[in-house]
Amino acid sequence: MDIGQVDAQTQLASQNEKSLTGNNKMGQDQFLQLLVAQMQNQDPINPMDGKEFASQLAQFNSVEQLIGVNDGLEQLSQSQQMMRTELTNSMASSLTGKNVRALSNKVNLGSGEGADVNYDLNNTASEVEIVIRDSSGNEVRRETIDGASAGEHNWKWDGKTNDGVDVPDGQYNVEINATNGDESVKARTFIEGTANKVRFTGEGVKISIDGVEVPIGDIETVAVSDK
């Protein structure tokens, strides 16, 4: 066999593969080209061993099957992604008008209405500190509650600063710092209200709950109508 000619064919196949796929992986066509090149350039006096040829055919068959499996898996993945997107969009549309609960550290302060700060604790706390910050991170209100059991809690913010001054309407961030002696207690903030708007974005589906927008994946419960 003329090794130089086979090497040239191998390099050509590799270059073709790079131009097609942009990487160094050998595809089905390139593997077949190499196999044909070996047969065309083998030494007639010392032809390719039958076992070796059979082995290479088996390798080609394996490559062909793997390429087929990979293509099938890719198509399946694309189909599943499309199904997930369609189901998410359909579910999002069905949420409008329903009362939902979602994880969020934001509250929407309405005109003269104040805002509900909802949170739950995974353990009993001897002290719970609630901090309200504006969109720039500036603290506008701090409230300390003595003693709180594990579970859900609600604190009504009147929309005033620590000095009793009314703050502008809009969205504010909530921070809960709960402790039990020297131990910290895990706390989560959430909002409850009516899902009144659905927005489809490049980052996923967003649901607006009484003016606070949350990712659809952060919704925990949906109230079922009695009708």
LOBAGU-878603 format. One record per residue (C-alpha): x, y, z. Coordinates in pm, whole numbers, plus 50000, padded with zeros to 5 digits. Example, Ala and Ser with C-alpha at 12.3 -4.5 7.8 and 13.67 -1.06 7.14 Angstrom:
BEGIN
SITE      X      Y      Z
SITE  51230  49550  50780
SITE  51367  49894  50714
This chain:
BEGIN
SITE      X      Y      Z
SITE  50000  50000  50000
SITE  50127  50353  49916
SITE  50121  50519  50256
SITE  50191  50863  50109
SITE  49880  50850  49890
SITE  49665  50727  50179
SITE  49796  51009  50400
SITE  49709  51258  50125
SITE  49356  51119  50105
SITE  49328  51131  50484
SITE  49437  51496  50493
SITE  49187  51580  50218
SITE  48905  51408  50407
SITE  49004  51590  50725
SITE  49007  51925  50546
SITE  48666  51857  50394
SITE  48527  51769  50735
SITE  48667  52085  50891
SITE  48511  52299  50620
SITE  48174  52131  50669
SITE  48158  52103  51045
SITE  48423  52342  51175
SITE  48584  52078  51397
SITE  48820  51780  51379
SITE  48558  51502  51400
SITE  48549  51250  51115
SITE  48202  51216  50966
SITE  48036  50937  50771
SITE  48144  51059  50425
SITE  48505  51118  50532
SITE  48534  50772  50686
SITE  48404  50617  50364
SITE  48649  50823  50154
SITE  48938  50699  50363
SITE  48825  50338  50333
SITE  48791  50363  49954
SITE  49134  50531  49931
SITE  49290  50242  50121
SITE  49134  49989  49882
SITE  49242  50183  49570
SITE  49600  50225  49684
SITE  49668  49888  49841
SITE  49962  49683  49720
SITE  49832  49414  49474
SITE  50108  49182  49588
SITE  50020  49231  49951
SITE  49649  49318  49959
SITE  49466  49425  50272
SITE  49407  49144  50517
SITE  49047  49024  50510
SITE  49008  49051  50885
SITE  49141  49406  50882
SITE  48902  49501  50601
SITE  48610  49344  50786
SITE  48711  49533  51099
SITE  48715  49863  50910
SITE  48375  49789  50758
SITE  48244  49721  51107
SITE  48388  50054  51221
SITE  48220  50230  50929
SITE  47889  50065  51019
SITE  47931  50176  51382
SITE  48006  50533  51273
SITE  47701  50533  51048
SITE  47479  50405  51328
SITE  47616  50656  51579
SITE  47556  50942  51336
SITE  47200  50821  51289
SITE  47146  50792  51665
SITE  47292  51139  51722
SITE  47068  51291  51454
SITE  46767  51116  51606
SITE  46848  51237  51956
SITE  46894  51592  51830
SITE  46556  51585  51658
SITE  46396  51438  51971
SITE  46553  51711  52185
SITE  46424  51980  51951
SITE  46075  51827  51955
SITE  46073  51810  52334
SITE  46187  52171  52359
SITE  45907  52280  52126
SITE  45654  52084  52334
SITE  45780  52241  52657
SITE  45758  52588  52506
SITE  45404  52529  52378
SITE  45291  52386  52714
SITE  45449  52675  52907
SITE  45288  52934  52679
SITE  44951  52762  52703
SITE  44971  52739  53082
SITE  45082  53102  53111
SITE  44781  53223  52915
SITE  44547  53020  53135
SITE  44680  53189  53451
SITE  44544  53535  53374
SITE  44269  53636  53615
SITE  44360  53368  53869
SITE  44491  53421  54219
SITE  44847  53293  54239
SITE  45138  53280  54479
SITE  45497  53320  54363
SITE  45843  53359  54511
SITE  45954  53721  54491
SITE  46146  53972  54700
SITE  45957  54266  54549
SITE  45644  54452  54657
SITE  45441  54705  54465
SITE  45344  55014  54663
SITE  45014  55153  54541
SITE  44861  55496  54594
SITE  44766  55518  54961
SITE  44726  55141  54987
SITE  45054  55031  55142
SITE  45198  54691  55058
SITE  45182  54340  55202
SITE  45516  54183  55293
SITE  45472  53806  55297
SITE  45739  53566  55417
SITE  45776  53222  55566
SITE  46029  53085  55814
SITE  46162  52731  55824
SITE  46205  52753  56201
SITE  46105  52957  56503
SITE  46276  53296  56521
SITE  46333  53510  56826
SITE  46371  53818  56605
SITE  46273  53904  56249
SITE  46412  54214  56082
SITE  46233  54345  55773
SITE  46427  54584  55550
SITE  46267  54774  55261
SITE  46496  54919  54992
SITE  46428  55125  54681
SITE  46542  55029  54331
SITE  46885  55188  54396
SITE  46938  54976  54707
SITE  46884  55260  54953
SITE  46713  55164  55276
SITE  46377  55335  55326
SITE  46229  55134  55614
SITE  46345  54888  55880
SITE  46111  54704  56113
SITE  46196  54455  56389
SITE  45948  54192  56503
SITE  46007  54003  56828
SITE  45923  53634  56819
SITE  45782  53449  56518
SITE  45686  53087  56473
SITE  45781  52868  56181
SITE  45554  52910  55882
SITE  45392  53195  55693
SITE  45372  53555  55814
SITE  45245  53888  55688
SITE  45350  54242  55772
SITE  45167  54545  55634
SITE  45399  54824  55520
SITE  45225  55161  55535
SITE  45450  55309  55268
SITE  45640  55531  55506
SITE  46009  55566  55590
SITE  46156  55518  55936
SITE  46089  55890  55992
SITE  45724  55862  55893
SITE  45763  56023  55550
SITE  45558  55886  55261
SITE  45768  55730  54983
SITE  45678  55741  54610
SITE  45463  55467  54463
SITE  45645  55191  54279
SITE  45834  54868  54337
SITE  46057  54808  54636
SITE  46284  54523  54741
SITE  46228  54329  55062
SITE  46498  54171  55275
SITE  46418  53939  55567
SITE  46681  53873  55835
SITE  46557  53620  56091
SITE  46754  53485  56386
SITE  46698  53259  56682
SITE  46960  53359  56935
SITE  47293  53331  56757
SITE  47152  53106  56484
SITE  47015  53238  56155
SITE  46672  53122  56040
SITE  46603  53066  55672
SITE  46333  53295  55532
SITE  46162  53325  55194
SITE  45956  53616  55064
SITE  45657  53567  54836
SITE  45370  53759  54684
SITE  45006  53668  54638
SITE  44763  53831  54404
SITE  44593  53824  54066
SITE  44790  53728  53757
SITE  44687  54009  53525
SITE  44947  54006  53249
SITE  45163  53759  53054
SITE  45480  53869  52876
SITE  45687  53647  52645
SITE  46055  53740  52651
SITE  46386  53600  52532
SITE  46452  53500  52894
SITE  46126  53309  52925
SITE  45764  53376  53018
SITE  45697  53648  53277
SITE  45377  53677  53480
SITE  45268  54008  53629
SITE  45103  53968  53971
SITE  44940  54292  54083
SITE  45217  54488  53914
SITE  45510  54267  54016
SITE  45660  54062  53732
SITE  45798  53714  53810
SITE  45926  53422  53597
SITE  45658  53160  53547
SITE  45886  52903  53713
SITE  45865  53096  54043
SITE  45488  53045  54072
SITE  45417  52801  54354
SITE  45038  52780  54375
SITE  44733  52867  54167
SITE  44391  52905  54326
SITE  44128  52676  54178
SITE  43794  52841  54105
SITE  43489  52707  54289
SITE  43274  52749  53978
